[in-house]
């Protein structure tokens, strides 16, 4: 029996997490009945200040395949990595993560499971000509995304068109040694994870998806883009002969650091 773990990072998601868990739990409950597979959902609540935990607790009582962790430390990447460690310890075969806002439906996440094949991982690519985006993105968001992707390609020599999509799946036997090495836990987390896979010669493929952009997103695109840029520059420095610059940065007082919350050690 294949065991598949799905990590759902959740930071202040009280308005969306209930609907998401209902849809995913219903879908995978039916799949589990019909397939020789075990599906588990793990909500990793990180540094939340709303009623996310209370809502998630209600769904853990309703569905046996839902569990949760509540962390004081923040950062989506940190939450995902703790979720990965949870499923590695329980000796699952596959582990993936998906956003809590239902941008990726359970049916579309299942496509990753069906199409991973002999590869070590598979990630959704919103920029594929075969992908369907339900809501057209603003020009500034589109430009920021393409500029960021170009910089990632130039700095890390990776050919992915979409490193940032919050829907990814990996084989645990291939990535379990990488997980402890992921240290950037916020804006550059996805690039950090994929670059470590590249260094280990793991094959991670991209796959078209259906993406439902959510109206409730409060992302400040300018501020987020700057933090993402700083994050990947720092990551590149760490994996270079100039890593001493990062060490010098870490020695600075916290109050004068531009991006001091990017890493958790």
C-alpha positions as CSV (number, residue, x, y, z in Angstrom):
1,X,0.0,0.0,0.0
2,X,1.3,3.4,-1.0
3,X,1.2,6.0,1.8
4,X,0.8,9.6,0.7
5,X,1.1,12.6,3.1
6,X,-0.1,16.1,2.2
7,X,1.1,19.0,4.2
8,X,-1.1,22.1,4.5
9,X,0.8,25.1,6.0
10,X,-1.7,27.5,7.6
11,X,-1.0,31.0,8.9
12,X,-4.2,32.9,10.0
13,X,-6.4,30.9,7.6
14,X,-9.6,30.8,9.7
15,X,-11.7,32.1,6.7
16,X,-10.5,29.4,4.3
17,X,-9.2,26.3,6.0
18,X,-12.6,24.8,6.8
19,X,-13.7,24.6,3.2
20,X,-10.3,23.4,2.1
21,X,-10.2,20.5,4.6
22,X,-13.8,19.5,3.8
23,X,-13.1,19.2,0.1
24,X,-9.7,17.4,0.5
25,X,-10.9,15.1,3.2
26,X,-14.0,14.1,1.2
27,X,-12.1,13.5,-2.0
28,X,-9.3,11.4,-0.4
29,X,-11.8,9.5,1.8
30,X,-13.4,8.2,-1.4
31,X,-10.0,7.6,-3.1
32,X,-8.8,5.6,-0.1
33,X,-11.8,3.3,-0.4
34,X,-11.2,2.6,-4.1
35,X,-7.4,2.6,-4.3
36,X,-4.7,0.6,-2.5
37,X,-3.4,3.8,-1.1
38,X,-3.5,5.7,2.2
39,X,-3.9,9.4,2.2
40,X,-3.3,11.7,5.2
41,X,-3.7,15.4,5.6
42,X,-1.5,17.3,8.1
43,X,-2.3,20.9,8.8
44,X,0.8,22.7,10.1
45,X,-0.4,25.9,11.9
46,X,2.4,28.4,12.1
47,X,2.5,31.4,14.3
48,X,-1.2,32.0,13.9
49,X,-3.2,34.7,15.8
50,X,-6.8,33.8,14.8
51,X,-9.1,30.8,15.2
52,X,-7.4,28.5,12.7
53,X,-6.5,25.9,15.3
54,X,-10.1,25.8,16.7
55,X,-11.5,25.2,13.2
56,X,-8.8,22.5,12.3
57,X,-9.5,20.7,15.6
58,X,-13.2,20.4,14.6
59,X,-12.1,18.7,11.3
60,X,-9.7,16.3,13.0
61,X,-12.7,14.9,15.0
62,X,-14.8,14.7,11.8
63,X,-12.2,13.0,9.6
64,X,-9.7,10.3,10.7
65,X,-7.2,11.2,8.0
66,X,-6.6,14.8,9.2
67,X,-4.0,15.7,11.9
68,X,-2.4,18.9,12.8
69,X,0.7,20.5,14.4
70,X,0.7,24.0,16.0
71,X,4.0,25.8,15.9
72,X,5.0,29.0,17.5
73,X,7.6,29.7,14.8
74,X,6.4,31.3,11.6
75,X,7.2,30.9,7.9
76,X,5.5,28.7,5.3
77,X,8.7,26.9,4.5
78,X,9.3,26.1,8.2
79,X,5.8,24.7,8.4
80,X,6.3,22.6,5.3
81,X,9.6,21.1,6.5
82,X,8.1,20.2,9.9
83,X,5.3,18.5,8.0
84,X,7.8,16.6,5.8
85,X,9.7,15.4,8.9
86,X,6.4,14.2,10.4
87,X,5.7,12.0,7.4
88,X,9.3,10.8,7.1
89,X,9.2,9.7,10.7
90,X,6.0,7.8,10.0
91,X,7.7,6.1,6.9
92,X,5.3,7.4,4.3
93,X,6.2,6.8,0.6
94,X,5.2,10.3,-0.8
95,X,5.0,13.7,0.7
96,X,3.7,16.9,-0.8
97,X,2.3,20.3,0.1
98,X,-0.5,22.5,-1.0
99,X,-1.8,25.9,-0.1
100,X,-4.7,26.3,2.3
101,X,-6.7,28.5,0.0
102,X,-7.9,25.9,-2.4
103,X,-5.9,27.4,-5.3
104,X,-5.2,23.8,-6.2
105,X,-8.2,21.5,-6.0
106,X,-7.8,17.9,-4.6
107,X,-8.5,16.5,-8.1
108,X,-5.6,18.6,-9.5
109,X,-3.3,17.7,-6.7
110,X,-4.1,14.0,-7.4
111,X,-2.7,14.6,-10.9
112,X,0.7,15.0,-9.3
113,X,0.4,11.6,-7.6
114,X,-0.7,10.0,-10.9
115,X,2.1,11.5,-13.0
116,X,5.2,11.5,-10.8
117,X,6.3,8.2,-12.4
118,X,10.0,7.3,-11.9
119,X,10.9,10.9,-11.0
120,X,11.9,12.1,-7.5
121,X,9.4,14.9,-7.5
122,X,6.7,16.7,-9.5
123,X,5.7,20.4,-9.2
124,X,2.8,22.4,-10.7
125,X,3.6,24.8,-13.5
126,X,1.1,27.6,-13.8
127,X,2.9,29.0,-16.8
128,X,2.5,25.9,-19.0
129,X,0.5,26.4,-22.2
130,X,-1.6,23.5,-21.0
131,X,-2.4,25.1,-17.6
132,X,-5.7,26.8,-16.9
133,X,-5.7,29.9,-14.7
134,X,-9.2,30.8,-13.5
135,X,-8.4,34.5,-12.9
136,X,-6.1,36.7,-15.0
137,X,-3.3,38.1,-13.0
138,X,-2.5,41.8,-12.8
139,X,0.2,43.1,-15.0
140,X,2.5,44.0,-12.0
141,X,2.1,40.5,-10.6
142,X,2.8,38.9,-13.9
143,X,5.9,41.0,-14.5
144,X,7.2,40.4,-10.9
145,X,6.7,36.7,-11.4
146,X,8.5,36.5,-14.7
147,X,11.4,38.7,-13.5
148,X,11.8,36.6,-10.4
149,X,11.8,33.4,-12.5
150,X,14.5,34.8,-14.9
151,X,16.7,35.7,-11.9
152,X,16.3,32.3,-10.4
153,X,17.3,30.7,-13.8
154,X,20.4,32.9,-14.1
155,X,21.5,32.4,-10.5
156,X,20.9,28.7,-10.0
157,X,21.0,27.3,-13.6
158,X,17.6,25.7,-13.1
159,X,15.1,25.5,-16.0
160,X,11.8,25.5,-14.0
161,X,9.2,27.9,-15.3
162,X,7.4,28.1,-11.9
163,X,9.4,27.5,-8.7
164,X,6.8,29.3,-6.5
165,X,3.6,27.4,-7.1
166,X,2.4,26.1,-3.8
167,X,1.6,22.6,-5.0
168,X,4.5,20.0,-5.0
169,X,5.0,16.3,-4.4
170,X,8.1,14.2,-3.7
171,X,9.2,10.7,-3.1
172,X,10.3,10.5,0.5
173,X,13.1,8.0,-0.1
174,X,14.7,10.5,-2.5
175,X,14.4,13.7,-0.5
176,X,14.6,12.6,3.2
177,X,18.3,13.5,3.3
178,X,17.7,16.9,1.8
179,X,15.0,18.0,4.2
180,X,17.3,18.7,7.2
181,X,19.4,20.9,4.9
182,X,16.6,23.3,4.0
183,X,17.3,26.4,6.0
184,X,15.6,29.3,4.2
185,X,12.0,29.1,5.5
186,X,10.1,31.9,4.0
187,X,10.3,33.7,0.6
188,X,13.1,31.7,-1.0
189,X,12.0,28.3,0.5
190,X,10.9,26.7,-2.8
191,X,14.1,27.7,-4.6
192,X,16.1,26.4,-1.7
193,X,14.3,23.0,-1.8
194,X,14.6,22.6,-5.6
195,X,18.2,23.7,-5.7
196,X,19.1,21.1,-3.1
197,X,17.4,18.5,-5.2
198,X,19.5,19.7,-8.2
199,X,22.7,19.4,-6.2
200,X,21.7,15.7,-5.4
201,X,20.9,15.1,-9.1
202,X,17.3,14.4,-8.4
203,X,14.9,14.7,-11.3
204,X,12.0,17.0,-10.5
205,X,9.5,17.5,-13.4
206,X,6.9,20.2,-14.0
207,X,3.3,19.5,-14.7
208,X,0.4,21.7,-16.0
209,X,-2.3,22.5,-13.6
210,X,-5.6,24.3,-13.0
211,X,-5.1,27.3,-10.7
212,X,-7.8,29.1,-8.9
213,X,-6.3,32.4,-7.8
214,X,-8.0,33.5,-4.6
215,X,-9.5,37.0,-4.1
216,X,-8.8,37.0,-0.3
217,X,-5.0,37.1,-0.8
218,X,-3.5,40.0,1.1
219,X,0.0,39.7,-0.5
220,X,1.8,43.0,-1.0
221,X,3.4,42.2,-4.3
222,X,6.1,44.9,-4.2
223,X,7.2,44.1,-0.6
224,X,7.0,40.4,-1.2
225,X,9.0,40.6,-4.5
226,X,11.8,42.5,-2.7
227,X,11.9,39.9,0.1
228,X,12.0,37.1,-2.4
229,X,14.8,38.8,-4.3
230,X,16.8,39.3,-1.1
231,X,16.1,35.7,-0.2
232,X,17.4,34.1,-3.4
233,X,20.5,36.4,-3.5
234,X,21.3,35.3,0.1
235,X,20.8,31.6,-0.9
236,X,23.1,32.1,-3.9
237,X,25.8,33.6,-1.7
238,X,25.5,30.7,0.7
239,X,26.1,28.2,-2.1
240,X,29.2,30.1,-3.5
241,X,32.8,31.0,-2.6
242,X,31.3,34.3,-1.2
243,X,29.5,32.6,1.7
244,X,31.5,34.7,4.1
245,X,29.3,37.7,3.1
246,X,26.3,35.9,4.6
247,X,28.2,35.0,7.7
248,X,29.1,38.7,8.1
249,X,25.4,39.6,7.6
250,X,24.4,37.1,10.3
251,X,26.7,38.8,12.8
252,X,24.9,42.2,12.4
253,X,22.5,43.4,15.1
254,X,19.0,42.2,14.3
255,X,17.6,45.8,14.2
256,X,19.6,46.8,11.1
257,X,19.1,43.6,9.0
258,X,16.8,44.0,6.0
259,X,15.7,40.4,5.8
260,X,16.6,39.0,9.2
261,X,13.5,36.7,9.4
262,X,14.4,34.7,6.4
263,X,16.2,31.9,8.2
264,X,15.5,29.8,11.2
265,X,18.5,27.7,12.5
